[in-house]
Amino acid sequence: MRYCRICESLGFDVTKHLEQALERLERSDPSRLASEEDYGRRLSICAQCKEKLPDGTCKMCGCYVVLRARMAEGKCPYRNQWR
């Protein structure tokens, strides 16, 4: 997966950041997390979406898809495809 060129040029370890963010999210209140089934379904939808960029972000909102999809309250910003 290719990440943001600006972050990479600044030496920012995006992979490590995403892993840490997911870990923090998963250690937080479990009621804030989407079920494993919903999480997988959302990621599958995003994988097919023309608005998902190669760096794992959403062109519509700029978020990292894996983080938004993991949150129970997460919503798809592109035509609400996660309904």
PDB file of N, CA, C and O in Angstrom:
ATOM      1  N   MET A   1       0.845  -1.172   0.000  1.00  0.00           N
ATOM      2  CA  MET A   1       0.000   0.000   0.000  1.00  0.00           C
ATOM      3  C   MET A   1       0.895   1.242   0.000  1.00  0.00           C
ATOM      4  O   MET A   1       1.845   1.321   0.778  1.00  0.00           O
ATOM      5  N   ARG A   2       0.603   2.182  -0.843  1.00  0.00           N
ATOM      6  CA  ARG A   2       1.352   3.420  -0.927  1.00  0.00           C
ATOM      7  C   ARG A   2       0.664   4.468  -0.061  1.00  0.00           C
ATOM      8  O   ARG A   2      -0.558   4.609  -0.111  1.00  0.00           O
ATOM      9  N   TYR A   3       1.431   5.194   0.723  1.00  0.00           N
ATOM     10  CA  TYR A   3       0.871   6.202   1.611  1.00  0.00           C
ATOM     11  C   TYR A   3       1.159   7.609   1.115  1.00  0.00           C
ATOM     12  O   TYR A   3       1.849   7.811   0.116  1.00  0.00           O
ATOM     13  N   CYS A   4       0.628   8.548   1.822  1.00  0.00           N
ATOM     14  CA  CYS A   4       0.761   9.967   1.507  1.00  0.00           C
ATOM     15  C   CYS A   4       2.231  10.345   1.282  1.00  0.00           C
ATOM     16  O   CYS A   4       3.087  10.098   2.132  1.00  0.00           O
ATOM     17  N   ARG A   5       2.498  10.937   0.143  1.00  0.00           N
ATOM     18  CA  ARG A   5       3.875  11.314  -0.194  1.00  0.00           C
ATOM     19  C   ARG A   5       4.423  12.357   0.764  1.00  0.00           C
ATOM     20  O   ARG A   5       5.610  12.335   1.089  1.00  0.00           O
ATOM     21  N   ILE A   6       3.581  13.266   1.218  1.00  0.00           N
ATOM     22  CA  ILE A   6       4.032  14.301   2.157  1.00  0.00           C
ATOM     23  C   ILE A   6       4.445  13.657   3.467  1.00  0.00           C
ATOM     24  O   ILE A   6       5.514  13.960   3.998  1.00  0.00           O
ATOM     25  N   CYS A   7       3.613  12.775   3.992  1.00  0.00           N
ATOM     26  CA  CYS A   7       3.945  12.091   5.245  1.00  0.00           C
ATOM     27  C   CYS A   7       5.237  11.298   5.091  1.00  0.00           C
ATOM     28  O   CYS A   7       6.107  11.338   5.961  1.00  0.00           O
ATOM     29  N   GLU A   8       5.354  10.583   3.985  1.00  0.00           N
ATOM     30  CA  GLU A   8       6.560   9.794   3.749  1.00  0.00           C
ATOM     31  C   GLU A   8       7.793  10.692   3.648  1.00  0.00           C
ATOM     32  O   GLU A   8       8.851  10.354   4.181  1.00  0.00           O
ATOM     33  N   SER A   9       7.662  11.832   2.968  1.00  0.00           N
ATOM     34  CA  SER A   9       8.813  12.726   2.806  1.00  0.00           C
ATOM     35  C   SER A   9       9.256  13.325   4.136  1.00  0.00           C
ATOM     36  O   SER A   9      10.423  13.676   4.304  1.00  0.00           O
ATOM     37  N   LEU A  10       8.329  13.440   5.075  1.00  0.00           N
ATOM     38  CA  LEU A  10       8.655  13.956   6.404  1.00  0.00           C
ATOM     39  C   LEU A  10       9.145  12.855   7.344  1.00  0.00           C
ATOM     40  O   LEU A  10       9.478  13.121   8.499  1.00  0.00           O
ATOM     41  N   GLY A  11       9.188  11.628   6.847  1.00  0.00           N
ATOM     42  CA  GLY A  11       9.660  10.514   7.648  1.00  0.00           C
ATOM     43  C   GLY A  11       8.611   9.948   8.587  1.00  0.00           C
ATOM     44  O   GLY A  11       8.941   9.197   9.504  1.00  0.00           O
ATOM     45  N   PHE A  12       7.361  10.297   8.371  1.00  0.00           N
ATOM     46  CA  PHE A  12       6.275   9.838   9.212  1.00  0.00           C
ATOM     47  C   PHE A  12       5.958   8.387   8.867  1.00  0.00           C
ATOM     48  O   PHE A  12       5.719   8.068   7.702  1.00  0.00           O
ATOM     49  N   ASP A  13       5.954   7.507   9.864  1.00  0.00           N
ATOM     50  CA  ASP A  13       5.674   6.087   9.659  1.00  0.00           C
ATOM     51  C   ASP A  13       4.163   5.865   9.705  1.00  0.00           C
ATOM     52  O   ASP A  13       3.597   5.623  10.771  1.00  0.00           O
ATOM     53  N   VAL A  14       3.520   5.949   8.548  1.00  0.00           N
ATOM     54  CA  VAL A  14       2.064   5.854   8.460  1.00  0.00           C
ATOM     55  C   VAL A  14       1.575   4.481   8.902  1.00  0.00           C
ATOM     56  O   VAL A  14       0.566   4.382   9.600  1.00  0.00           O
ATOM     57  N   THR A  15       2.271   3.429   8.509  1.00  0.00           N
ATOM     58  CA  THR A  15       1.860   2.082   8.886  1.00  0.00           C
ATOM     59  C   THR A  15       1.813   1.954  10.405  1.00  0.00           C
ATOM     60  O   THR A  15       0.841   1.442  10.958  1.00  0.00           O
ATOM     61  N   LYS A  16       2.849   2.413  11.067  1.00  0.00           N
ATOM     62  CA  LYS A  16       2.902   2.347  12.529  1.00  0.00           C
ATOM     63  C   LYS A  16       1.786   3.196  13.140  1.00  0.00           C
ATOM     64  O   LYS A  16       1.139   2.778  14.101  1.00  0.00           O
ATOM     65  N   HIS A  17       1.565   4.372  12.589  1.00  0.00           N
ATOM     66  CA  HIS A  17       0.505   5.254  13.087  1.00  0.00           C
ATOM     67  C   HIS A  17      -0.863   4.579  12.987  1.00  0.00           C
ATOM     68  O   HIS A  17      -1.638   4.613  13.942  1.00  0.00           O
ATOM     69  N   LEU A  18      -1.163   3.970  11.847  1.00  0.00           N
ATOM     70  CA  LEU A  18      -2.446   3.293  11.668  1.00  0.00           C
ATOM     71  C   LEU A  18      -2.599   2.118  12.633  1.00  0.00           C
ATOM     72  O   LEU A  18      -3.667   1.923  13.214  1.00  0.00           O
ATOM     73  N   GLU A  19      -1.543   1.345  12.801  1.00  0.00           N
ATOM     74  CA  GLU A  19      -1.590   0.223  13.735  1.00  0.00           C
ATOM     75  C   GLU A  19      -1.869   0.714  15.155  1.00  0.00           C
ATOM     76  O   GLU A  19      -2.698   0.140  15.861  1.00  0.00           O
ATOM     77  N   GLN A  20      -1.178   1.776  15.571  1.00  0.00           N
ATOM     78  CA  GLN A  20      -1.374   2.320  16.914  1.00  0.00           C
ATOM     79  C   GLN A  20      -2.778   2.898  17.076  1.00  0.00           C
ATOM     80  O   GLN A  20      -3.406   2.721  18.120  1.00  0.00           O
ATOM     81  N   ALA A  21      -3.265   3.576  16.065  1.00  0.00           N
ATOM     82  CA  ALA A  21      -4.611   4.156  16.134  1.00  0.00           C
ATOM     83  C   ALA A  21      -5.666   3.065  16.245  1.00  0.00           C
ATOM     84  O   ALA A  21      -6.610   3.193  17.024  1.00  0.00           O
ATOM     85  N   LEU A  22      -5.515   1.991  15.471  1.00  0.00           N
ATOM     86  CA  LEU A  22      -6.457   0.867  15.565  1.00  0.00           C
ATOM     87  C   LEU A  22      -6.390   0.207  16.938  1.00  0.00           C
ATOM     88  O   LEU A  22      -7.423  -0.152  17.502  1.00  0.00           O
ATOM     89  N   GLU A  23      -5.186   0.044  17.477  1.00  0.00           N
ATOM     90  CA  GLU A  23      -5.026  -0.546  18.808  1.00  0.00           C
ATOM     91  C   GLU A  23      -5.711   0.313  19.866  1.00  0.00           C
ATOM     92  O   GLU A  23      -6.418  -0.210  20.728  1.00  0.00           O
ATOM     93  N   ARG A  24      -5.505   1.625  19.806  1.00  0.00           N
ATOM     94  CA  ARG A  24      -6.152   2.530  20.777  1.00  0.00           C
ATOM     95  C   ARG A  24      -7.664   2.450  20.659  1.00  0.00           C
ATOM     96  O   ARG A  24      -8.374   2.397  21.663  1.00  0.00           O
ATOM     97  N   LEU A  25      -8.144   2.441  19.443  1.00  0.00           N
ATOM     98  CA  LEU A  25      -9.585   2.369  19.205  1.00  0.00           C
ATOM     99  C   LEU A  25     -10.153   1.060  19.759  1.00  0.00           C
ATOM    100  O   LEU A  25     -11.213   1.058  20.385  1.00  0.00           O
ATOM    101  N   GLU A  26      -9.457  -0.040  19.531  1.00  0.00           N
ATOM    102  CA  GLU A  26      -9.941  -1.343  19.979  1.00  0.00           C
ATOM    103  C   GLU A  26      -9.816  -1.521  21.491  1.00  0.00           C
ATOM    104  O   GLU A  26     -10.547  -2.324  22.071  1.00  0.00           O
ATOM    105  N   ARG A  27      -8.900  -0.785  22.149  1.00  0.00           N
ATOM    106  CA  ARG A  27      -8.787  -0.826  23.604  1.00  0.00           C
ATOM    107  C   ARG A  27      -9.816   0.077  24.277  1.00  0.00           C
ATOM    108  O   ARG A  27     -10.088  -0.066  25.469  1.00  0.00           O
ATOM    109  N   SER A  28     -10.372   0.983  23.530  1.00  0.00           N
ATOM    110  CA  SER A  28     -11.349   1.909  24.090  1.00  0.00           C
ATOM    111  C   SER A  28     -12.661   1.181  24.352  1.00  0.00           C
ATOM    112  O   SER A  28     -12.707  -0.048  24.289  1.00  0.00           O
ATOM    113  N   ASP A  29     -13.685   1.890  24.632  1.00  0.00           N
ATOM    114  CA  ASP A  29     -15.015   1.350  24.910  1.00  0.00           C
ATOM    115  C   ASP A  29     -15.479   0.458  23.754  1.00  0.00           C
ATOM    116  O   ASP A  29     -15.653   0.944  22.636  1.00  0.00           O
ATOM    117  N   PRO A  30     -15.680  -0.840  24.009  1.00  0.00           N
ATOM    118  CA  PRO A  30     -16.095  -1.761  22.943  1.00  0.00           C
ATOM    119  C   PRO A  30     -17.404  -1.362  22.255  1.00  0.00           C
ATOM    120  O   PRO A  30     -17.642  -1.746  21.110  1.00  0.00           O
ATOM    121  N   SER A  31     -18.232  -0.613  22.930  1.00  0.00           N
ATOM    122  CA  SER A  31     -19.491  -0.196  22.302  1.00  0.00           C
ATOM    123  C   SER A  31     -19.249   0.796  21.167  1.00  0.00           C
ATOM    124  O   SER A  31     -20.146   1.055  20.365  1.00  0.00           O
ATOM    125  N   ARG A  32     -18.053   1.344  21.101  1.00  0.00           N
ATOM    126  CA  ARG A  32     -17.698   2.285  20.029  1.00  0.00           C
ATOM    127  C   ARG A  32     -17.273   1.572  18.753  1.00  0.00           C
ATOM    128  O   ARG A  32     -17.117   2.208  17.710  1.00  0.00           O
ATOM    129  N   LEU A  33     -17.084   0.252  18.827  1.00  0.00           N
ATOM    130  CA  LEU A  33     -16.573  -0.505  17.690  1.00  0.00           C
ATOM    131  C   LEU A  33     -17.693  -1.151  16.886  1.00  0.00           C
ATOM    132  O   LEU A  33     -18.699  -1.597  17.437  1.00  0.00           O
ATOM    133  N   ALA A  34     -17.499  -1.189  15.579  1.00  0.00           N
ATOM    134  CA  ALA A  34     -18.405  -1.934  14.709  1.00  0.00           C
ATOM    135  C   ALA A  34     -18.159  -3.415  14.955  1.00  0.00           C
ATOM    136  O   ALA A  34     -17.056  -3.811  15.333  1.00  0.00           O
ATOM    137  N   SER A  35     -19.171  -4.223  14.744  1.00  0.00           N
ATOM    138  CA  SER A  35     -18.976  -5.670  14.873  1.00  0.00           C
ATOM    139  C   SER A  35     -17.956  -6.116  13.820  1.00  0.00           C
ATOM    140  O   SER A  35     -17.728  -5.432  12.822  1.00  0.00           O
ATOM    141  N   GLU A  36     -17.356  -7.271  14.070  1.00  0.00           N
ATOM    142  CA  GLU A  36     -16.386  -7.803  13.103  1.00  0.00           C
ATOM    143  C   GLU A  36     -17.049  -8.004  11.740  1.00  0.00           C
ATOM    144  O   GLU A  36     -16.433  -7.763  10.702  1.00  0.00           O
ATOM    145  N   GLU A  37     -18.290  -8.442  11.751  1.00  0.00           N
ATOM    146  CA  GLU A  37     -19.033  -8.656  10.496  1.00  0.00           C
ATOM    147  C   GLU A  37     -19.211  -7.336   9.746  1.00  0.00           C
ATOM    148  O   GLU A  37     -18.941  -7.262   8.548  1.00  0.00           O
ATOM    149  N   ASP A  38     -19.665  -6.291  10.449  1.00  0.00           N
ATOM    150  CA  ASP A  38     -19.850  -4.983   9.809  1.00  0.00           C
ATOM    151  C   ASP A  38     -18.517  -4.407   9.329  1.00  0.00           C
ATOM    152  O   ASP A  38     -18.430  -3.834   8.243  1.00  0.00           O
ATOM    153  N   TYR A  39     -17.489  -4.568  10.150  1.00  0.00           N
ATOM    154  CA  TYR A  39     -16.165  -4.066   9.788  1.00  0.00           C
ATOM    155  C   TYR A  39     -15.690  -4.708   8.481  1.00  0.00           C
ATOM    156  O   TYR A  39     -15.249  -4.009   7.570  1.00  0.00           O
ATOM    157  N   GLY A  40     -15.777  -6.018   8.392  1.00  0.00           N
ATOM    158  CA  GLY A  40     -15.372  -6.724   7.172  1.00  0.00           C
ATOM    159  C   GLY A  40     -16.205  -6.314   5.969  1.00  0.00           C
ATOM    160  O   GLY A  40     -15.676  -6.122   4.874  1.00  0.00           O
ATOM    161  N   ARG A  41     -17.504  -6.183   6.176  1.00  0.00           N
ATOM    162  CA  ARG A  41     -18.404  -5.796   5.082  1.00  0.00           C
ATOM    163  C   ARG A  41     -18.047  -4.394   4.588  1.00  0.00           C
ATOM    164  O   ARG A  41     -17.986  -4.152   3.382  1.00  0.00           O
ATOM    165  N   ARG A  42     -17.817  -3.495   5.503  1.00  0.00           N
ATOM    166  CA  ARG A  42     -17.458  -2.122   5.131  1.00  0.00           C
ATOM    167  C   ARG A  42     -16.149  -2.076   4.348  1.00  0.00           C
ATOM    168  O   ARG A  42     -16.046  -1.388   3.333  1.00  0.00           O
ATOM    169  N   LEU A  43     -15.152  -2.815   4.830  1.00  0.00           N
ATOM    170  CA  LEU A  43     -13.874  -2.829   4.122  1.00  0.00           C
ATOM    171  C   LEU A  43     -14.019  -3.420   2.724  1.00  0.00           C
ATOM    172  O   LEU A  43     -13.355  -2.973   1.789  1.00  0.00           O
ATOM    173  N   SER A  44     -14.875  -4.414   2.579  1.00  0.00           N
ATOM    174  CA  SER A  44     -15.119  -5.007   1.250  1.00  0.00           C
ATOM    175  C   SER A  44     -15.750  -3.997   0.310  1.00  0.00           C
ATOM    176  O   SER A  44     -15.380  -3.910  -0.861  1.00  0.00           O
ATOM    177  N   ILE A  45     -16.694  -3.240   0.822  1.00  0.00           N
ATOM    178  CA  ILE A  45     -17.339  -2.201   0.004  1.00  0.00           C
ATOM    179  C   ILE A  45     -16.314  -1.152  -0.410  1.00  0.00           C
ATOM    180  O   ILE A  45     -16.265  -0.742  -1.569  1.00  0.00           O
ATOM    181  N   CYS A  46     -15.497  -0.724   0.546  1.00  0.00           N
ATOM    182  CA  CYS A  46     -14.486   0.301   0.253  1.00  0.00           C
ATOM    183  C   CYS A  46     -13.443  -0.199  -0.750  1.00  0.00           C
ATOM    184  O   CYS A  46     -12.956   0.567  -1.582  1.00  0.00           O
ATOM    185  N   ALA A  47     -13.111  -1.467  -0.666  1.00  0.00           N
ATOM    186  CA  ALA A  47     -12.113  -2.030  -1.580  1.00  0.00           C
ATOM    187  C   ALA A  47     -12.558  -1.906  -3.033  1.00  0.00           C
ATOM    188  O   ALA A  47     -11.721  -1.806  -3.931  1.00  0.00           O
ATOM    189  N   GLN A  48     -13.858  -1.911  -3.270  1.00  0.00           N
ATOM    190  CA  GLN A  48     -14.408  -1.814  -4.619  1.00  0.00           C
ATOM    191  C   GLN A  48     -14.726  -0.374  -5.031  1.00  0.00           C
ATOM    192  O   GLN A  48     -15.051  -0.118  -6.190  1.00  0.00           O
ATOM    193  N   CYS A  49     -14.634   0.559  -4.092  1.00  0.00           N
ATOM    194  CA  CYS A  49     -15.081   1.932  -4.333  1.00  0.00           C
ATOM    195  C   CYS A  49     -14.057   2.736  -5.139  1.00  0.00           C
ATOM    196  O   CYS A  49     -12.856   2.673  -4.880  1.00  0.00           O
ATOM    197  N   LYS A  50     -14.556   3.489  -6.117  1.00  0.00           N
ATOM    198  CA  LYS A  50     -13.673   4.324  -6.947  1.00  0.00           C
ATOM    199  C   LYS A  50     -13.112   5.515  -6.166  1.00  0.00           C
ATOM    200  O   LYS A  50     -12.164   6.156  -6.621  1.00  0.00           O
ATOM    201  N   GLU A  51     -13.680   5.816  -5.004  1.00  0.00           N
ATOM    202  CA  GLU A  51     -13.222   6.949  -4.200  1.00  0.00           C
ATOM    203  C   GLU A  51     -12.135   6.571  -3.196  1.00  0.00           C
ATOM    204  O   GLU A  51     -11.597   7.446  -2.517  1.00  0.00           O
ATOM    205  N   LYS A  52     -11.802   5.287  -3.090  1.00  0.00           N
ATOM    206  CA  LYS A  52     -10.720   4.855  -2.195  1.00  0.00           C
ATOM    207  C   LYS A  52      -9.396   5.007  -2.940  1.00  0.00           C
ATOM    208  O   LYS A  52      -9.218   4.480  -4.037  1.00  0.00           O
ATOM    209  N   LEU A  53      -8.492   5.725  -2.331  1.00  0.00           N
ATOM    210  CA  LEU A  53      -7.192   5.980  -2.940  1.00  0.00           C
ATOM    211  C   LEU A  53      -6.198   4.877  -2.593  1.00  0.00           C
ATOM    212  O   LEU A  53      -6.399   4.150  -1.620  1.00  0.00           O
ATOM    213  N   PRO A  54      -5.129   4.744  -3.373  1.00  0.00           N
ATOM    214  CA  PRO A  54      -4.143   3.680  -3.133  1.00  0.00           C
ATOM    215  C   PRO A  54      -3.474   3.759  -1.755  1.00  0.00           C
ATOM    216  O   PRO A  54      -2.944   2.760  -1.269  1.00  0.00           O
ATOM    217  N   ASP A  55      -3.496   4.935  -1.126  1.00  0.00           N
ATOM    218  CA  ASP A  55      -2.863   5.057   0.190  1.00  0.00           C
ATOM    219  C   ASP A  55      -3.792   4.644   1.325  1.00  0.00           C
ATOM    220  O   ASP A  55      -3.431   4.766   2.496  1.00  0.00           O
ATOM    221  N   GLY A  56      -5.000   4.150   0.986  1.00  0.00           N
ATOM    222  CA  GLY A  56      -5.931   3.688   2.004  1.00  0.00           C
ATOM    223  C   GLY A  56      -6.853   4.767   2.538  1.00  0.00           C
ATOM    224  O   GLY A  56      -7.595   4.541   3.495  1.00  0.00           O
ATOM    225  N   THR A  57      -6.810   5.941   1.923  1.00  0.00           N
ATOM    226  CA  THR A  57      -7.689   7.022   2.354  1.00  0.00           C
ATOM    227  C   THR A  57      -8.885   7.131   1.413  1.00  0.00           C
ATOM    228  O   THR A  57      -8.883   6.620   0.293  1.00  0.00           O
ATOM    229  N   CYS A  58      -9.894   7.815   1.915  1.00  0.00           N
ATOM    230  CA  CYS A  58     -11.110   8.067   1.139  1.00  0.00           C
ATOM    231  C   CYS A  58     -10.985   9.437   0.485  1.00  0.00           C
ATOM    232  O   CYS A  58     -10.711  10.433   1.156  1.00  0.00           O
ATOM    233  N   LYS A  59     -11.184   9.480  -0.814  1.00  0.00           N
ATOM    234  CA  LYS A  59     -11.092  10.747  -1.536  1.00  0.00           C
ATOM    235  C   LYS A  59     -12.180  11.731  -1.106  1.00  0.00           C
ATOM    236  O   LYS A  59     -11.996  12.943  -1.211  1.00  0.00           O
ATOM    237  N   MET A  60     -13.304  11.220  -0.626  1.00  0.00           N
ATOM    238  CA  MET A  60     -14.424  12.083  -0.260  1.00  0.00           C
ATOM    239  C   MET A  60     -14.174  12.833   1.051  1.00  0.00           C
ATOM    240  O   MET A  60     -14.594  13.982   1.190  1.00  0.00           O
ATOM    241  N   CYS A  61     -13.498  12.199   2.010  1.00  0.00           N
ATOM    242  CA  CYS A  61     -13.344  12.857   3.323  1.00  0.00           C
ATOM    243  C   CYS A  61     -11.903  12.907   3.818  1.00  0.00           C
ATOM    244  O   CYS A  61     -11.600  13.660   4.744  1.00  0.00           O
ATOM    245  N   GLY A  62     -11.013  12.123   3.223  1.00  0.00           N
ATOM    246  CA  GLY A  62      -9.616  12.144   3.629  1.00  0.00           C
ATOM    247  C   GLY A  62      -9.267  11.194   4.766  1.00  0.00           C
ATOM    248  O   GLY A  62      -8.104  11.109   5.158  1.00  0.00           O
ATOM    249  N   CYS A  63     -10.258  10.472   5.307  1.00  0.00           N
ATOM    250  CA  CYS A  63      -9.984   9.573   6.430  1.00  0.00           C
ATOM    251  C   CYS A  63      -9.274   8.312   5.937  1.00  0.00           C
ATOM    252  O   CYS A  63      -9.301   7.983   4.751  1.00  0.00           O
ATOM    253  N   TYR A  64      -8.634   7.612   6.892  1.00  0.00           N
ATOM    254  CA  TYR A  64      -8.136   6.277   6.593  1.00  0.00           C
ATOM    255  C   TYR A  64      -9.309   5.338   6.744  1.00  0.00           C
ATOM    256  O   TYR A  64      -9.932   5.272   7.804  1.00  0.00           O
ATOM    257  N   VAL A  65      -9.609   4.614   5.688  1.00  0.00           N
ATOM    258  CA  VAL A  65     -10.789   3.757   5.618  1.00  0.00           C
ATOM    259  C   VAL A  65     -10.823   2.749   6.766  1.00  0.00           C
ATOM    260  O   VAL A  65     -11.890   2.505   7.329  1.00  0.00           O
ATOM    261  N   VAL A  66      -9.685   2.158   7.125  1.00  0.00           N
ATOM    262  CA  VAL A  66      -9.682   1.143   8.179  1.00  0.00           C
ATOM    263  C   VAL A  66     -10.127   1.706   9.520  1.00  0.00           C
ATOM    264  O   VAL A  66     -10.710   0.987  10.331  1.00  0.00           O
ATOM    265  N   LEU A  67      -9.858   2.983   9.760  1.00  0.00           N
ATOM    266  CA  LEU A  67     -10.266   3.589  11.027  1.00  0.00           C
ATOM    267  C   LEU A  67     -11.753   3.928  11.024  1.00  0.00           C
ATOM    268  O   LEU A  67     -12.466   3.610  11.975  1.00  0.00           O
ATOM    269  N   ARG A  68     -12.212   4.560   9.977  1.00  0.00           N
ATOM    270  CA  ARG A  68     -13.631   4.924   9.903  1.00  0.00           C
ATOM    271  C   ARG A  68     -14.507   3.670   9.912  1.00  0.00           C
ATOM    272  O   ARG A  68     -15.549   3.647  10.567  1.00  0.00           O
ATOM    273  N   ALA A  69     -14.093   2.638   9.196  1.00  0.00           N
ATOM    274  CA  ALA A  69     -14.885   1.412   9.114  1.00  0.00           C
ATOM    275  C   ALA A  69     -14.951   0.692  10.456  1.00  0.00           C
ATOM    276  O   ALA A  69     -15.920  -0.019  10.724  1.00  0.00           O
ATOM    277  N   ARG A  70     -13.954   0.861  11.291  1.00  0.00           N
ATOM    278  CA  ARG A  70     -13.904   0.164  12.584  1.00  0.00           C
ATOM    279  C   ARG A  70     -14.842   0.781  13.621  1.00  0.00           C
ATOM    280  O   ARG A  70     -15.238   0.115  14.578  1.00  0.00           O
ATOM    281  N   MET A  71     -15.194   2.043  13.433  1.00  0.00           N
ATOM    282  CA  MET A  71     -16.034   2.733  14.405  1.00  0.00           C
ATOM    283  C   MET A  71     -17.512   2.431  14.161  1.00  0.00           C
ATOM    284  O   MET A  71     -17.990   2.510  13.030  1.00  0.00           O
ATOM    285  N   ALA A  72     -18.225   2.088  15.224  1.00  0.00           N
ATOM    286  CA  ALA A  72     -19.648   1.757  15.109  1.00  0.00           C
ATOM    287  C   ALA A  72     -20.429   2.903  14.474  1.00  0.00           C
ATOM    288  O   ALA A  72     -21.337   2.672  13.676  1.00  0.00           O
ATOM    289  N   GLU A  73     -20.081   4.115  14.822  1.00  0.00           N
ATOM    290  CA  GLU A  73     -20.797   5.283  14.299  1.00  0.00           C
ATOM    291  C   GLU A  73     -20.259   5.763  12.952  1.00  0.00           C
ATOM    292  O   GLU A  73     -20.739   6.756  12.406  1.00  0.00           O
ATOM    293  N   GLY A  74     -19.265   5.059  12.422  1.00  0.00           N
ATOM    294  CA  GLY A  74     -18.691   5.446  11.141  1.00  0.00           C
ATOM    295  C   GLY A  74     -19.723   5.394  10.028  1.00  0.00           C
ATOM    296  O   GLY A  74     -20.548   4.481   9.972  1.00  0.00           O
ATOM    297  N   LYS A  75     -19.670   6.359   9.163  1.00  0.00           N
ATOM    298  CA  LYS A  75     -20.589   6.430   8.014  1.00  0.00           C
ATOM    299  C   LYS A  75     -19.765   6.605   6.746  1.00  0.00           C
ATOM    300  O   LYS A  75     -18.727   7.266   6.752  1.00  0.00           O
ATOM    301  N   CYS A  76     -20.232   6.016   5.681  1.00  0.00           N
ATOM    302  CA  CYS A  76     -19.598   6.197   4.388  1.00  0.00           C
ATOM    303  C   CYS A  76     -19.960   7.586   3.858  1.00  0.00           C
ATOM    304  O   CYS A  76     -21.143   7.910   3.748  1.00  0.00           O
ATOM    305  N   PRO A  77     -18.963   8.409   3.529  1.00  0.00           N
ATOM    306  CA  PRO A  77     -19.267   9.744   3.033  1.00  0.00           C
ATOM    307  C   PRO A  77     -19.660   9.773   1.553  1.00  0.00           C
ATOM    308  O   PRO A  77     -20.076  10.813   1.042  1.00  0.00           O
ATOM    309  N   TYR A  78     -19.531   8.649   0.874  1.00  0.00           N
ATOM    310  CA  TYR A  78     -19.840   8.596  -0.551  1.00  0.00           C
ATOM    311  C   TYR A  78     -21.138   7.820  -0.766  1.00  0.00           C
ATOM    312  O   TYR A  78     -21.129   6.591  -0.836  1.00  0.00           O
ATOM    313  N   ARG A  79     -22.207   8.516  -0.866  1.00  0.00           N
ATOM    314  CA  ARG A  79     -23.532   7.926  -1.140  1.00  0.00           C
ATOM    315  C   ARG A  79     -23.949   6.894  -0.083  1.00  0.00           C
ATOM    316  O   ARG A  79     -24.733   5.988  -0.366  1.00  0.00           O
ATOM    317  N   ASN A  80     -23.425   7.041   1.113  1.00  0.00           N
ATOM    318  CA  ASN A  80     -23.779   6.170   2.237  1.00  0.00           C
ATOM    319  C   ASN A  80     -23.786   4.688   1.827  1.00  0.00           C
ATOM    320  O   ASN A  80     -24.768   3.981   2.058  1.00  0.00           O
ATOM    321  N   GLN A  81     -22.718   4.238   1.238  1.00  0.00           N
ATOM    322  CA  GLN A  81     -22.649   2.876   0.697  1.00  0.00           C
ATOM    323  C   GLN A  81     -22.658   1.781   1.751  1.00  0.00           C
ATOM    324  O   GLN A  81     -22.861   0.615   1.411  1.00  0.00           O
ATOM    325  N   TRP A  82     -22.445   2.116   3.020  1.00  0.00           N
ATOM    326  CA  TRP A  82     -22.410   1.096   4.067  1.00  0.00           C
ATOM    327  C   TRP A  82     -23.790   0.765   4.628  1.00  0.00           C
ATOM    328  O   TRP A  82     -23.899  -0.091   5.506  1.00  0.00           O
ATOM    329  N   ARG A  83     -24.840   1.415   4.150  1.00  0.00           N
ATOM    330  CA  ARG A  83     -26.175   1.202   4.720  1.00  0.00           C
ATOM    331  C   ARG A  83     -26.417  -0.199   5.135  1.00  0.00           C
ATOM    332  O   ARG A  83     -27.498  -0.518   5.631  1.00  0.00           O
TER     333      ARG A  83
END
